[in-house]
């Protein structure tokens, strides 16, 4: 596949790291840059909502350690307990009016965290596939 040439400006310390990596891998600096970009940038499914595509693109800028931390995120313990309590009350039909608003808010937070976890895991999976290729 024909490539597109670009001009790139990097700091001296970054270039030294690129050079060292290329020397150790016995390849050109350009190959290290292209390989790093291919690994870091995910292949996004074609039919994504714009918001999801933007989220995945932003998450792709994070390192693996940060992505793993996001993928393992849970509600804080107190909110988790309250979530379970309100869930059980709702299932039993005993949710009071004041609790309903709290329940809706906790569900929203839980859903936001779940989506973030899934997106972070998607990026990690894409990177793992890229490393195996």
C-alpha positions as CSV (number, residue, x, y, z in Angstrom):
1,X,0.0,0.0,0.0
2,X,1.4,3.4,-1.0
3,X,2.0,5.6,2.0
4,X,1.4,9.3,2.5
5,X,4.4,11.2,3.6
6,X,4.0,13.6,6.5
7,X,6.5,15.9,8.3
8,X,6.6,15.4,12.0
9,X,8.3,17.5,14.7
10,X,9.1,15.7,18.0
11,X,11.1,16.8,21.0
12,X,14.7,15.7,21.3
13,X,14.1,13.3,24.2
14,X,11.3,11.6,22.3
15,X,13.4,11.3,19.2
16,X,16.2,9.7,21.3
17,X,13.7,7.2,22.7
18,X,12.5,6.5,19.1
19,X,16.1,6.0,18.0
20,X,16.9,3.7,20.8
21,X,13.8,1.6,20.2
22,X,14.6,1.4,16.5
23,X,18.2,0.4,17.2
24,X,17.1,-2.3,19.6
25,X,14.4,-3.6,17.2
26,X,16.8,-3.3,14.3
27,X,14.5,-1.2,12.2
28,X,14.1,2.4,11.1
29,X,12.8,5.2,13.3
30,X,9.9,5.6,10.8
31,X,8.9,2.0,11.3
32,X,8.8,2.5,15.1
33,X,6.5,5.5,14.7
34,X,4.2,3.8,12.2
35,X,4.0,0.6,14.3
36,X,3.3,2.7,17.5
37,X,0.5,4.6,15.7
38,X,-1.0,1.4,14.3
39,X,-1.0,-0.2,17.8
40,X,-2.3,2.9,19.6
41,X,-5.1,3.9,17.3
42,X,-8.1,1.6,17.3
43,X,-10.0,0.4,14.3
44,X,-13.5,1.8,14.9
45,X,-16.6,-0.1,13.8
46,X,-18.2,1.7,10.8
47,X,-21.6,2.4,12.2
48,X,-20.8,4.1,15.5
49,X,-22.7,7.0,17.0
50,X,-20.6,10.1,16.8
51,X,-20.4,10.4,20.6
52,X,-19.1,6.8,20.9
53,X,-16.6,7.3,18.2
54,X,-15.4,10.5,19.9
55,X,-15.1,8.8,23.2
56,X,-13.1,5.9,21.8
57,X,-10.8,8.3,20.0
58,X,-10.1,10.2,23.2
59,X,-9.6,7.0,25.2
60,X,-7.1,5.8,22.5
61,X,-4.8,8.6,23.6
62,X,-4.4,7.0,27.1
63,X,-1.8,4.4,28.0
64,X,-2.7,0.8,28.7
65,X,-2.3,1.2,32.4
66,X,-4.8,4.0,32.5
67,X,-7.2,2.1,30.3
68,X,-6.9,-1.0,32.5
69,X,-7.8,1.2,35.5
70,X,-10.8,2.5,33.7
71,X,-11.9,-0.9,32.6
72,X,-11.8,-2.1,36.2
73,X,-13.7,0.9,37.6
74,X,-16.8,0.3,39.9
75,X,-19.2,2.6,41.7
76,X,-17.7,3.7,45.0
77,X,-18.6,1.2,47.7
78,X,-21.2,3.5,49.4
79,X,-22.9,4.2,46.1
80,X,-22.8,0.5,45.2
81,X,-24.5,-0.5,48.4
82,X,-27.2,2.2,47.9
83,X,-27.6,1.1,44.3
84,X,-28.3,-2.5,45.4
85,X,-30.7,-1.3,48.1
86,X,-32.7,0.8,45.7
87,X,-32.7,-1.9,43.1
88,X,-34.2,-4.3,45.5
89,X,-36.8,-1.8,46.6
90,X,-37.7,-1.0,43.0
91,X,-38.0,-4.7,42.2
92,X,-40.3,-5.1,45.2
93,X,-42.4,-2.1,44.3
94,X,-41.4,-0.3,47.5
95,X,-39.5,2.7,46.1
96,X,-40.6,6.0,47.6
97,X,-41.0,9.1,45.6
98,X,-37.8,10.7,47.0
99,X,-35.8,7.5,46.4
100,X,-37.0,7.4,42.8
101,X,-34.9,10.5,41.8
102,X,-31.9,9.1,43.6
103,X,-32.4,5.7,41.9
104,X,-32.6,7.3,38.5
105,X,-29.4,9.3,39.2
106,X,-27.5,6.2,40.4
107,X,-28.6,4.2,37.3
108,X,-27.3,7.0,35.1
109,X,-23.9,7.0,36.9
110,X,-23.8,3.2,36.7
111,X,-24.6,3.2,33.0
112,X,-22.0,5.9,32.3
113,X,-19.3,3.9,34.2
114,X,-20.4,0.7,32.4
115,X,-20.1,2.3,29.0
116,X,-16.7,3.8,29.8
117,X,-15.5,0.4,31.0
118,X,-16.6,-1.3,27.8
119,X,-14.9,1.4,25.6
120,X,-11.7,1.1,27.6
121,X,-11.7,-2.7,27.2
122,X,-12.4,-2.3,23.5
123,X,-9.3,-0.2,23.0
124,X,-7.2,-2.6,25.0
125,X,-8.5,-5.5,22.9
126,X,-7.8,-3.7,19.7
127,X,-4.3,-2.9,20.9
128,X,-3.7,-6.6,21.8
129,X,-4.9,-7.7,18.3
130,X,-2.5,-5.1,16.8
131,X,0.4,-6.4,18.8
132,X,-0.3,-10.0,17.6
133,X,-0.5,-9.0,14.0
